[in-house]
Amino acid sequence: MAVDPNFVVDPQCHDSSGCFYHPGAEICYFSAVPSPSGGGQQCCYQNRQIYLQRPGAGYPTILHPSIQAGFPHKAFEQYPLSMCCMVADKEDCDKYMKTRNPDDGSNYTAPTTSLGNGDPHYTTFDGLYYIFNGAGEFWLVKGSEKQPFSAQARHVVPSDDADYAYLMAYAFKPYPNASIIQVETNPLSTEIYHNRHT
């Protein structure tokens, strides 16, 4: 299954034998970073299809498991689920699940691709195609709190008499505290740097 880079495999449901909180699911994914309000999104699957049966379905969460070592997530999500759906009766579970509606992903917009190549030709995430021949280092995407992904490009003029620049390097940082990956080309090779080291 192709995975959206905005999501990571939920370590508590990575195969059907380990999905205690999501009975019936074979695998679940969790949003890689919290939303601006601190919440998260979980999606669970069975037979490569989104799984919407309660209580095993994924749903939006109040608190992302990465916040404060996961303790608030356990207190507000996992502990109530255990008590209401795995210890108590079906009526209590139904009451709990009314506040945790499974999310079928119908409001989700998958990330689109963008492209840059040559002297430089770009296609933006929203599909706009253009050519930009300026020399220098430029932000292609500048991260923010709401959207942490950052990417920069380096355009260089190949010689003193050239009237264009070409795309020599890209650098990416997918989220805060992530490694910086840089891909740089020259006439003899392509080099890949991890945190500025080859």
MOVENWO-V331868 format. One record per residue. N is the residue number from 0. SS is DSSP state (@ for helix, = for strand, . for the rest). OMEGA is omega in radians with two decimals (NA if undefined). Layout:
BEGIN
n->[N	N]
ss->[SS	SS]
omega->[OMEGA	OMEGA]
END
This chain:
BEGIN
n->[0	1	2	3	4	5	6	7	8	9	10	11	12	13	14	15	16	17	18	19	20	21	22	23	24	25	26	27	28	29	30	31	32	33	34	35	36	37	38	39	40	41	42	43	44	45	46	47	48	49	50	51	52	53	54	55	56	57	58	59	60	61	62	63	64	65	66	67	68	69	70	71	72	73	74	75	76	77	78	79	80	81	82	83	84	85	86	87	88	89	90	91	92	93	94	95	96	97	98	99	100	101	102	103	104	105	106	107	108	109	110	111	112	113	114	115	116	117	118	119	120	121	122	123	124	125	126	127	128	129	130	131	132	133	134	135	136	137	138	139	140	141	142	143	144	145	146	147	148	149	150	151	152	153	154	155	156	157	158	159	160	161	162	163	164	165	166	167	168	169	170	171	172	173	174	175	176	177	178	179	180	181	182	183	184	185	186	187	188	189	190	191	192	193	194	195	196	197]
ss->[.	.	.	.	.	.	=	=	=	.	.	.	.	.	.	@	@	@	.	.	.	.	.	.	.	.	=	=	=	=	=	.	.	.	.	.	.	.	.	=	=	=	=	=	=	=	.	.	=	=	.	.	.	.	.	.	.	.	.	=	=	.	.	.	.	.	@	@	@	@	@	@	@	@	@	@	@	@	@	@	@	@	@	@	@	@	@	.	.	@	@	@	@	@	@	@	@	@	.	.	.	.	.	.	.	.	.	.	.	.	.	.	.	.	=	=	=	.	.	.	=	=	=	.	.	.	.	.	=	=	=	.	.	.	.	=	=	=	=	=	=	.	.	.	.	.	.	.	.	=	=	=	=	=	=	=	.	.	.	.	.	.	.	.	.	=	=	=	=	=	=	=	=	.	.	.	.	.	.	.	=	=	=	=	=	.	.	.	.	=	=	=	=	=	.	.	=	.]
omega->[3.08	-3.04	3.05	-3.12	3.07	-3.11	3.09	3.10	3.09	-3.10	3.12	3.07	-3.12	2.98	-3.00	-3.13	-3.07	-3.08	-3.09	-3.10	-3.11	-3.12	-3.12	3.12	3.08	3.11	3.08	3.08	3.12	3.09	-3.03	3.13	3.12	3.01	3.11	3.12	3.11	-3.12	3.13	3.09	3.11	3.10	-3.13	-3.05	3.00	-3.10	3.10	3.09	3.11	-3.06	-3.05	-3.13	3.09	-0.02	-3.03	-3.08	3.00	-3.10	3.04	-3.12	3.14	-3.10	3.14	-3.11	3.13	-3.09	3.09	3.09	3.04	-3.09	3.10	3.11	3.11	-3.08	-3.05	-3.09	-2.99	-3.12	3.09	3.10	3.13	-3.08	-3.06	-3.02	-3.10	3.11	-3.09	-3.11	-3.07	-3.13	3.11	3.13	3.12	3.10	3.13	-3.05	3.06	3.10	-3.11	-3.12	3.07	-3.11	-3.12	3.09	-3.07	3.10	-3.09	3.04	-3.13	3.12	3.08	3.14	2.98	-3.05	3.01	3.11	3.00	-2.99	-1.44	3.03	-3.11	2.89	-3.07	3.13	3.12	3.00	3.13	3.11	3.06	3.09	3.12	-3.05	3.13	3.10	3.12	3.06	-3.01	3.00	2.98	3.07	3.13	-3.07	3.08	3.10	-3.11	-3.09	-2.96	-3.08	3.10	3.08	3.09	3.08	3.05	3.07	3.11	3.06	-3.04	3.12	-3.09	-3.08	-3.14	3.11	3.12	3.04	3.06	-3.09	-3.07	-3.05	2.99	2.98	-3.07	2.98	-3.00	-3.13	-3.14	-3.14	3.09	3.05	3.02	3.09	3.13	3.06	-3.07	3.13	2.97	-3.06	-3.06	-3.05	2.97	-3.11	3.09	-3.13	3.07	-3.05	3.05	3.08	3.10	NA]
END
